[in-house]
Every structure is written in structure tokens, then in C-alpha cells.
Amino acid sequence: MNKEQEQQILDYYSTTDKYIHSKLHSNAHQSVFTKENDKYQWLVLEQKSQCEVEVRQTDRHGTITARDNYELTRNIPKCVGVERLCEGANIQIPFNADEINLIYQFGEQSKAETCASLSAILPQIKDSDTKQIVSTTLKKLNSLSEETCAELTATTKRRKITERDHSIKTRLAKAKEQSKQPTVAEGKKNRNHSKGKGDMAL
């Protein structure tokens, strides 16, 4: 994990109360970030393999409330696993890609607002599979604390917006590069045109 990838991941979890790099607790395998005047709220980025990083976030009591997994790609870190702590129970609740997309699309600032947004679309859904995904997402969000739910929504939105913007930039750069290169047909046309000119000169 290079510094750019580390900063990208850190930005997803940063709030108004910024994380500060802790040299004391960091080592070759993990980067630890803490909050000023708080010895329990940590964000740990642990390198599991050359291209895998696990991110753990703890609350004011030192309890792990978030556990996410990322694949390190050449572009931006890709989130491949999301778990959040169930309120009142020591179990992590996994969220799949469909559920995360719903949180991105309908997530609001508070847990109540997010759940209300999802509940509002339920009666309009005809497809049973989609209805099941929305219902399951609602159930999972309701099992989180207010703070954990708000963090999940904010982190998801930051990450998805970054991925979207990067995708747009990549597509624009590719389109720009392609516009510079002549197509096969154009190349053939140019060659024939040059040949014709040569014949005329003779």
C-alpha cells in the first residue's frame, strides 16, 4: 500500500474530527490513525497481503464498529467487503454490493431518514428480488446504532463519489487518447490518398 492509496482510504473515513497518523502504534504491516485527545477511537489500515488491506474503526470505548476490506488496484482501492457492529450485540453485520448501492442512493444524514427513504420505495417495487434486497437492507440498518449507521452512509457516499469521478476521468482520458489516433479506416484512406497523389505526379 503506497501513500496515495493510504490517503485515499483515510479520506473515506475522515469526518470534521480528523484522524492523525500515530507513529507510536504504526509499524511495517499497519498504519494507525487516532483522534486528538482520544486514545480509543482508532482507524487501522492493516496490510493483509500485497494487494489486500483490512480497515478497522473503533469507537470511544475501543470497540471495533467497522471492518472493511479493500483490494489495491493500480487506480484506486476497491472495497470488496463491508461489516458494521450490531447495536447491543458483539457481532458484525455484513453488507453486500447491492445493499451498499442502496445506501449510496437513498442514504440520508440520520438513520431514521435513511430508513424512511428506503421504506418509501418498498410499495413501488414490483420485482420480488429487489424488494427482498431493500427489506434486508432496512433490517440491517435498523440493527445498527445511530452513530454507526451515519458513519456507514457517509463513508459509502464518499467512496462511491470518488469511484464515480475516477471512472468519468478515466473514460474521458481514454476518449481523448482515442480521438488523437486515426482509425483503421482513416489510416487506409490517407494511404490511398497519398498513393493517388504519387500516381498523378508520374
MITOR-315082 format. One record per residue (C-alpha): x, y, z. Coordinates in steps of 0.2 Angstrom, whole numbers, plus 5000, padded with zeros to 4 digits. Layout:
// MITOR-315082
+------+------+------+
:    u :    v :    w :
+------+------+------+
:    X :    Y :    Z :
...
+------+------+------+
// end
This chain:
// MITOR-315082
+------+------+------+
:    u :    v :    w :
+------+------+------+
: 5000 : 5000 : 5000 :
: 5008 : 5016 : 4995 :
: 5005 : 5033 : 5002 :
: 4992 : 5038 : 4989 :
: 4982 : 5023 : 4992 :
: 4983 : 5025 : 5011 :
: 4977 : 5043 : 5010 :
: 4963 : 5038 : 4998 :
: 4956 : 5026 : 5011 :
: 4959 : 5038 : 5025 :
: 4948 : 5051 : 5016 :
: 4933 : 5039 : 5015 :
: 4933 : 5038 : 5034 :
: 4938 : 5056 : 5039 :
: 4925 : 5067 : 5047 :
: 4926 : 5085 : 5054 :
: 4936 : 5077 : 5068 :
: 4951 : 5072 : 5058 :
: 4962 : 5057 : 5061 :
: 4980 : 5059 : 5065 :
: 4994 : 5047 : 5060 :
: 5001 : 5038 : 5075 :
: 5020 : 5034 : 5073 :
: 5019 : 5026 : 5090 :
: 5006 : 5012 : 5086 :
: 5010 : 5010 : 5067 :
: 5023 : 4998 : 5060 :
: 5028 : 4990 : 5044 :
: 5012 : 4980 : 5042 :
: 4999 : 4993 : 5048 :
: 4996 : 5011 : 5048 :
: 4986 : 5018 : 5064 :
: 4977 : 5034 : 5065 :
: 4970 : 5041 : 5081 :
: 4959 : 5056 : 5085 :
: 4966 : 5071 : 5096 :
: 4964 : 5069 : 5114 :
: 4955 : 5052 : 5112 :
: 4965 : 5036 : 5115 :
: 4952 : 5024 : 5110 :
: 4945 : 5030 : 5093 :
: 4957 : 5022 : 5080 :
: 4957 : 5019 : 5062 :
: 4968 : 5004 : 5057 :
: 4974 : 5000 : 5040 :
: 4982 : 4983 : 5040 :
: 4991 : 4976 : 5025 :
: 4985 : 4958 : 5024 :
: 4994 : 4954 : 5008 :
: 5002 : 4963 : 4994 :
: 4985 : 4968 : 4987 :
: 4973 : 4967 : 5002 :
: 4970 : 4979 : 5016 :
: 4958 : 4977 : 5031 :
: 4952 : 4993 : 5038 :
: 4946 : 4993 : 5056 :
: 4937 : 5008 : 5065 :
: 4934 : 5009 : 5084 :
: 4923 : 5019 : 5094 :
: 4926 : 5029 : 5110 :
: 4926 : 5013 : 5120 :
: 4939 : 5005 : 5109 :
: 4926 : 4993 : 5102 :
: 4928 : 4988 : 5083 :
: 4912 : 4996 : 5075 :
: 4918 : 4994 : 5057 :
: 4928 : 4981 : 5047 :
: 4930 : 4984 : 5028 :
: 4941 : 4975 : 5016 :
: 4950 : 4983 : 5001 :
: 4959 : 4977 : 4985 :
: 4973 : 4988 : 4980 :
: 4972 : 4991 : 4961 :
: 4983 : 5002 : 4950 :
: 4970 : 5015 : 4951 :
: 4960 : 5017 : 4967 :
: 4957 : 5005 : 4981 :
: 4942 : 4994 : 4978 :
: 4931 : 4990 : 4993 :
: 4926 : 4971 : 4992 :
: 4919 : 4969 : 5010 :
: 4909 : 4979 : 5022 :
: 4904 : 4975 : 5040 :
: 4897 : 4985 : 5054 :
: 4894 : 4981 : 5073 :
: 4876 : 4976 : 5078 :
: 4870 : 4988 : 5092 :
: 4868 : 4978 : 5108 :
: 4877 : 4963 : 5102 :
: 4895 : 4958 : 5098 :
: 4893 : 4953 : 5080 :
: 4897 : 4961 : 5064 :
: 4884 : 4963 : 5051 :
: 4890 : 4961 : 5033 :
: 4883 : 4972 : 5019 :
: 4884 : 4965 : 5001 :
: 4886 : 4976 : 4985 :
: 4868 : 4978 : 4981 :
: 4864 : 4984 : 4999 :
: 4879 : 4996 : 4998 :
: 4872 : 5003 : 4982 :
: 4855 : 5006 : 4990 :
: 4864 : 5015 : 5005 :
: 4873 : 5026 : 4992 :
: 4857 : 5030 : 4983 :
: 4845 : 5033 : 4997 :
: 4856 : 5036 : 5012 :
: 4852 : 5052 : 5022 :
: 4861 : 5061 : 5037 :
: 4852 : 5051 : 5050 :
: 4847 : 5033 : 5052 :
: 4828 : 5037 : 5053 :
: 4829 : 5047 : 5037 :
: 4839 : 5034 : 5028 :
: 4826 : 5020 : 5034 :
: 4812 : 5031 : 5029 :
: 4819 : 5034 : 5011 :
: 4820 : 5015 : 5009 :
: 4803 : 5012 : 5017 :
: 4795 : 5024 : 5005 :
: 4801 : 5015 : 4989 :
: 4796 : 4997 : 4995 :
: 4777 : 4998 : 4990 :
: 4783 : 5004 : 4972 :
: 4794 : 4989 : 4969 :
: 4786 : 4975 : 4958 :
: 4801 : 4964 : 4957 :
: 4802 : 4952 : 4972 :
: 4821 : 4950 : 4972 :
: 4823 : 4969 : 4973 :
: 4810 : 4970 : 4986 :
: 4819 : 4957 : 4996 :
: 4836 : 4967 : 4995 :
: 4828 : 4983 : 5001 :
: 4819 : 4974 : 5015 :
: 4836 : 4966 : 5020 :
: 4845 : 4982 : 5019 :
: 4832 : 4990 : 5031 :
: 4833 : 4976 : 5043 :
: 4852 : 4978 : 5044 :
: 4852 : 4997 : 5046 :
: 4839 : 4996 : 5060 :
: 4851 : 4984 : 5069 :
: 4865 : 4997 : 5069 :
: 4867 : 5012 : 5081 :
: 4863 : 5029 : 5076 :
: 4882 : 5034 : 5075 :
: 4887 : 5018 : 5066 :
: 4873 : 5020 : 5053 :
: 4878 : 5038 : 5050 :
: 4896 : 5033 : 5048 :
: 4892 : 5019 : 5036 :
: 4881 : 5031 : 5025 :
: 4894 : 5045 : 5025 :
: 4909 : 5033 : 5021 :
: 4899 : 5024 : 5007 :
: 4894 : 5041 : 4999 :
: 4912 : 5047 : 4999 :
: 4919 : 5031 : 4992 :
: 4906 : 5029 : 4978 :
: 4908 : 5048 : 4973 :
: 4927 : 5045 : 4972 :
: 4924 : 5029 : 4962 :
: 4912 : 5038 : 4950 :
: 4923 : 5053 : 4947 :
: 4938 : 5042 : 4944 :
: 4928 : 5032 : 4932 :
: 4922 : 5048 : 4922 :
: 4940 : 5054 : 4922 :
: 4947 : 5038 : 4916 :
: 4933 : 5037 : 4902 :
: 4937 : 5055 : 4897 :
: 4956 : 5052 : 4896 :
: 4953 : 5036 : 4886 :
: 4941 : 5045 : 4874 :
: 4954 : 5059 : 4872 :
: 4968 : 5047 : 4868 :
: 4957 : 5038 : 4855 :
: 4952 : 5054 : 4847 :
: 4971 : 5058 : 4844 :
: 4974 : 5041 : 4835 :
: 4967 : 5039 : 4817 :
: 4955 : 5025 : 4815 :
: 4959 : 5010 : 4803 :
: 4948 : 5017 : 4790 :
: 4956 : 5034 : 4791 :
: 4973 : 5027 : 4790 :
: 4968 : 5017 : 4775 :
: 4960 : 5032 : 4767 :
: 4976 : 5043 : 4770 :
: 4987 : 5029 : 4762 :
: 4976 : 5028 : 4747 :
: 4976 : 5047 : 4745 :
: 4995 : 5048 : 4746 :
: 4996 : 5034 : 4733 :
: 4984 : 5043 : 4721 :
: 4995 : 5059 : 4723 :
: 5010 : 5049 : 4718 :
: 5002 : 5042 : 4703 :
: 4997 : 5059 : 4697 :
: 5014 : 5066 : 4699 :
: 5021 : 5052 : 4687 :
+------+------+------+
// end
